Amino acid sequence: MTYRAGDIVLPATGNMAADSGKSIFLEESYQQQGSVKTFRWEIPYLCIVNLHECTENLNPPASSKMQHDSGAAPVREPGAFQLKNRPA
């Protein structure tokens, strides 16, 4: 993902924790002095320049593939990411 902060365009990576309909929340976990810490930040839709979804598992398990084929859940194209209320 890349987002705009003033006149600067910055890269960001992390797990998407939430989508409020006006902004997304990214989350990154790390270890510090033996304990797990979590950093979460909010990026408003208007600041998002480019957004890509990365999948760690390119071949989903057969059980999830059957759910997609049954029509129960919509199938997204790889790399496409749907935001709730993305401005045009």
N, C-alpha and C positions, 0 to 999 in steps of 0.2 A: 504494500500500500504506500502511496505517497499522499501527503497532505500539505496544505499551504498554511504557513504561520507568518503573517505579514507579507513581506516580499520574498520570503524564502520558501522553497519547496523541500520538504524533509521526508525521508523514508521512515516507515514504521513497520514492525513485525510484532505479532503476538496473537493470542487466541481471542477470538471475538467473544466477549462475555455477555454483552447485551446490545439491543438495538431499541432505542426509545422512540423512534419515529422522527426524531430531530437530530440525533447524533448516535454514534456507535461508541461502545466502550471496549477497549482492548485490554488484555490482561497478560502479564508475564510473571512467572514464578521463578524464584532463584533461592539459593541457599547462602546464608550469611551466618557465620559463627555457629554452625551446627543446627540452625533453625531455618525453616522454609518461610520465605517472605513473598508477598504478592504485591506487584505494582500494577495499578489499574489507571488508565487515563481515558478521557472523553475527547472525541473528535467530532465536531459538528459537521453535518452533511455538507454545508456550504464550503467547508475547508478541504473536503476530500477531492483530490485530483484524480487518483487512479486507485482502484481497489481490486485485488485478486484473491481468490480463495486457493489455498494450497492444501492438497490432500496428502496425508502421510501414507495412506494405504490406497494405492492406485487400483487394486483389485478387491472390491468389497466382498465380504463373505456371501455365500450362496443365499443365506436366509434374508439378508437385506436386499439382495438383487431380486429375489422373488417378490418382495413387498413392492419394489418399484415397478416390476412388470405387471403386477396385479392392478395397477391404477390407483392404489390406495394413497400413494404419495407422489407429488410431481417430481419429474426427473430434471435436474439442472445440468446444463452443459458444464464441462470442466472449465474452471477459471471464471465462470459467471457468478456473480454474487448479487442477490436481490436485497435491496434496502427497502424499508417500509414506505417511506415517503420521500424518495429522492427527487429533488427539484429538477425540472427539465432544463 
